[in-house]
Amino acid sequence: MTTTAQHRPVRTSLFVLLYPVGPQTQRAPTKRRDSLGVWANQPASQSVGLWISAARSGIGCDRDPDAATMAQYVKVQFNVKKRPYDQPIHFKMDGGRFDMDRTVKLNVNAKYTFDITLRPPKDVDQFTIQGQEVQVTQKQKDLEAVVYRGEWLTTGLEKCKKGIRNKLHITLKIRGMGELSSTLQVKLYSESEKEHSHWGSVLNVLEYECQAGEGQGQLEITKETFR
């Protein structure tokens, strides 16, 4: 999968300190502090050179805040449908009865498609569910977003007993940023069950707003939304 790099202009600021010097006067040492955190006490020509150097290096200058933010932020949306008829899945609020307050409903021995949208567009290196890698392919891409699709089978999983909920762990490795890791609370119904598995609200999108930390480790989830 190829990546199209998006470049944004970076603003740099040039500050010039000018000191009026009369024919018979000498400039007294100044106590003004510059943006580098040092006390300026040099002639005007040296001060000019200092500020030019700072502007070129980006220290003490105004940069484009959006460019830095976009490089560290990503919104990930999971749209899950049950095959073969692209039926929506459901979730319900369980309050404080279990570890988590929301339960996603699935069937065993079923196939589900995951459409994964990343804004801004990023490359996905790996997608896993319960530690099992799910192969994804890029479906579409533009300047604002990229969409990947993968298919996952619940074959081999057992339906939940009454009053029991299971955990479903998902990870998404995003190139150049890190790994999104999340755990969902799920209830698994039998393959043919079509009533209780549809109670609750339709889960159109499971959305994560993520912030990259230092290095390329685990992403920080700043907001999780079921809608």
N, C-alpha and C positions, 0 to 999 in steps of 0.2 A: 504494500500500500504506500502510495506516494504522499508526500506532504508538501503543500504550497505555503511557503513562508509569507506572512503578511508583515510588511514593514510600515511603521508609522513615523512621521517626522518627529524629531526630538528638538525641543526648544533649548537653546543655550543662552545664557545671559552674560553680557560683558559689562563689568563695572570699571569705571575709570575714576580714580581719585585725583583731583586737580587741586593744588595748593597755590594760592596767589603769593608770589614772592616779590617784594618791592626791590628797588635798586640797592637800598642800604639796609635791608632787613634779612634776618635769617629765621627760618621756620623753627619754632620750638617743637620739641618732641611731642607727638600726639598720644593721647591715651584712648583713642578710638579702637574698638575691637572689630576685627573683620570676621567674615563668616567662616573662616577656617579655625577660629578659636584662638588666634594668637594676637598679641598686642602689636599693632602696626607702629613702627618707629623708624621707618626708612624714608629716603627721599621720594619725591613724587614719582620719578621714573621707575624706581624699584617697586613702588606700590602698584603702578600700572602693570608691570610685568607679572606681579604676583596674582593680580586679578585675572589677567589673560590666561595664566596657567590654570587657575581654578576653573575658569569657564570651559577650557578645553577638556579638563579631566572630569568635569561634571560635579565637582565638589562645591557646595555652596551655591549651586545654580538651580534655577527652576527647570525641572524636567517635565515631560508630559506625563501627568499622573495616570492617565488612562492606559498608556502603554505598559507601565509597570504592573498595574492592576490586572489587565487582561492576561498578562503572562503568568500570573499566579492564581487566577480564578477560573473555574469551569462549572457550568451547570450541566448535570447529567440527568436525563429523563429515560425511564424504562416504561415502555408500553408493551404489556403482556396480553397475548390472545391465545385462546385454546383452539387447536386444530381439530377437525379439518375445516371448520366453518368460521374461523376467526371470531369466536365468541369471547366476550369480555369476561374477565375474572372479577370476583367480588371480595370485599372485606367488610368486617364489622368491628364496632367498638366493644371491647370486652371489659372496659373499666379497669378496676384493680384486681380482678379475679386471677390474673396470670402475671407473668413477668413483664409483659408488654401490654399496652392498652388497645392495640389493634391487631386483628388476626386476618391473614390472607387465606382465602379458601381455594383449595386445589383438589384435583382428582388423581388417584393413582392410575398407573398404566395409561397415561395420557401424554400428548405432545403439545408443547407450548412454544410459541414464537416470542422472542424478545427483540423488539426494535429499540435500539439504544441511540439516543440523540445527545450530542455534545455541543455545547455553545460556550465559547467559540470552538471552531473545529479543531479536534486533536486526534492524533493517531492512537488507536487501541492496540496494545500488544497482547493482552490476554484477558479473557473473561471466564470466570469459574463459578460453579454452583456446587456447594457441598464438596469442594475440593476437586471436582471434576471439570476439566477444561471444556468449554463450549466454543466450538469454532464459529467465528463471526466473519461476515463479508460486508464490505462497504456497499451500501445501496444508493446513496446520493450524497452530494457535497456541494456547498456553495461558500460564499465568503462569510456567512453567519453561522452555519452549522454543518455537521456531518452526521449521517445516520448509518448505523451498523445493524445487521440482523443475524440472530443465532437461533437455533432450535434446541430445546431441552426436553428429555423424556423423563417421566416420573416412574418408569418401569423399575421394579425392585424395591420401591418404597412401600411401606405398610400404612394402611389407613389408621387414623388416630382413634383410640378408644374414647368413650364418653368422658368429658371433663379433662381431656389431655390435649396439650398443644405441643407441636414440635418447633424446632428452630431450623431456619434455612439460611445458610451463610453464603453470601455472594461477594465476589471481588472483581474489580475492574482495574487493570493496570494501564495507565495513561502515559504514553511516551513523553518524557521530558518533564513530568510533573510528579508522579508517584502512583500510589494504589488507593483506590476507593474500596473500603471494606465496610460491609453492613450486614446485619442479621435481621431477618424477618421472622415474625411469629406466624406459623401456618397451622391450619387444620386440614388434614388429608382425608378425603372421602373416598368411598368405593368408586370403581370405574363407572358404574351405571347410575350413581346418585346424581339427581338433577334438581332436587328441591332445596334441601338445606344448604347445598353448596352455592346456591344463588341468593340466599338471604343476605340482606345487608345492602351496602352501596357498591355501585360499579367502580372498579379501580381503573380509571382511564389512564392515569399517569402516576408513576412513583418517581418523585423528583428529589434530587440532592443538589444543594449548592455547596461547593467545595472550595477550600482554600489550601494552597500548597504551603507546606512548612519548609524548614531548612532541609537542604539536600533533596533527595527524591524518594523519601520514605512514604509513610502513610499519609493520605490527605485528611485534612480536618473537615468534617461535615459541619457546616455552619447552620444548615437548615434542611429538614426532611419534610416532604409534603406528600400526602395521599390525596389525590383528587380525580 
